[in-house]
Amino acid sequence: MSRFWNERTRALSPYVAGEQPRPGERLIKLNTNENPYSVSDTVRERLLSFDPATLRLYPDPSSRSLREALAADFGVTPDMVFCGNGSDEVLAFCFQAFFETAPGAAPLFFPDISYSFYPVYAKLFGIPTERIPLNADFTVPVERFCEPSGGVAIANPNAPTSLALGTKDIRRIIESQPDRLVLIDQAYAAFGTEDCVPLLSEYSNLLIVGTLSKSHSLAGLRVGFAIASPEIIEGICRVRDSFNSYPVDMLALELATLAVKDRPYVESNIEKIIRTREAATLSLQDLGFTVLPSQTNFLFVRPDKIPAEELYKKLRGAGILVRYFAKPRIDDYLRITVGTDEQMSELLREIKRIYSLNSAADKK
Ligand SMILES: Cc1ncc(COP(=O)(O)O)c(C=O)c1O
């Protein structure tokens, strides 16, 4: 706390990111839902041949090449695509552009258990909110989201629960209030959920946000995007150009464009991750875990034989990072990113070792 902090800074409750290992620290990192596979050779070769002298110039403020590549990939036009510095930034622009802050404004709806940046942005920008409780099984209470509100933000699939809503339910939410914007955050949609982009041809109150961090192995490059009607995209550009005209740097723009064009490579990694996810689900169930049916690149699990926090700490001690949230309703769960087959085998071996040490201690 500094005496120079203004009232708003004092009132903030910032997002807490998952632990990042220190340089040189050898950990199995299954805590922030990164892709375990590297970028394609095309992207790697471009990075190695990049001429540093070009960095003296500003990048294209409109990220045209990337917008064109994403538009072709999703079957929309480039004027329906916006690119930013990670989808976190894109979400921040969207919250600022579309959700009202005036006193008495209708609240923005999002699930009580969801991506923790939503309440952080709402507080930063002064947007009134209502957190809609998920059902006991962590599914989305669709009817509640059909009630009038100042907007809706839903991660689909949801994080950290890993569960997805079907298109039929998304349609119901969109159709229930045609004059209200519905933001669908598709950070994990590539891992098995129906993509909502085709719905844009039917609904003008839909806004989709996505990222290259997970599906395209580019979390470190920071590239996210939005897809919506040209009018909605123009609204996001107005906010961007009132804040930072160049959110996607030159290197990010080039590499991300190539990564998006390399669809077969991205798809083969996604398939591998899905196979590993399904195998890890069965193995964890065999060990007595409750595992939610994931449609993402992570598993949301309840280790029924040992408190989640204890298992998290013991795994951390053994050099394996997973995510534990000390939050109501989910403090007996862990979120585990799907790594390579080898990483998941290492995780399972360590869990078995922890369990056998515990049961030996119990017998004494
Ligand atoms: C649901 C959801 N949305 C958005 C993001 C942000 O992704 P990025 O800023 O890396 O694009 C994340 C990151 O974990 C996420 O889980």
PDBQT file of the ligand as one rigid body, heavy atoms in Angstrom, charges set to zero:
ROOT
HETATM    1  C1  LIG A 401     -11.402 -19.183 -19.807  1.00  0.00    +0.000 C 
HETATM    2  C2  LIG A 401     -10.167 -18.424 -20.161  1.00  0.00    +0.000 A 
HETATM    3  N1  LIG A 401     -10.279 -17.333 -20.912  1.00  0.00    +0.000 NA
HETATM    4  C3  LIG A 401      -9.192 -16.612 -21.252  1.00  0.00    +0.000 A 
HETATM    5  C4  LIG A 401      -7.927 -16.979 -20.854  1.00  0.00    +0.000 A 
HETATM    6  C5  LIG A 401      -6.766 -16.096 -21.206  1.00  0.00    +0.000 C 
HETATM    7  O1  LIG A 401      -5.932 -16.614 -22.166  1.00  0.00    +0.000 OA
HETATM    8  P1  LIG A 401      -4.824 -15.747 -22.860  1.00  0.00    +0.000 P 
HETATM    9  O2  LIG A 401      -4.794 -14.383 -22.230  1.00  0.00    +0.000 OA
HETATM   10  O3  LIG A 401      -3.559 -16.481 -22.682  1.00  0.00    +0.000 OA
HETATM   11  O4  LIG A 401      -5.234 -15.643 -24.305  1.00  0.00    +0.000 OA
HETATM   12  C6  LIG A 401      -7.756 -18.118 -20.059  1.00  0.00    +0.000 A 
HETATM   13  C7  LIG A 401      -6.408 -18.503 -19.603  1.00  0.00    +0.000 C 
HETATM   14  O5  LIG A 401      -6.166 -19.427 -18.890  1.00  0.00    +0.000 OA
HETATM   15  C8  LIG A 401      -8.909 -18.854 -19.701  1.00  0.00    +0.000 A 
HETATM   16  O6  LIG A 401      -8.807 -19.941 -18.922  1.00  0.00    +0.000 OA
ENDROOT
TORSDOF 0
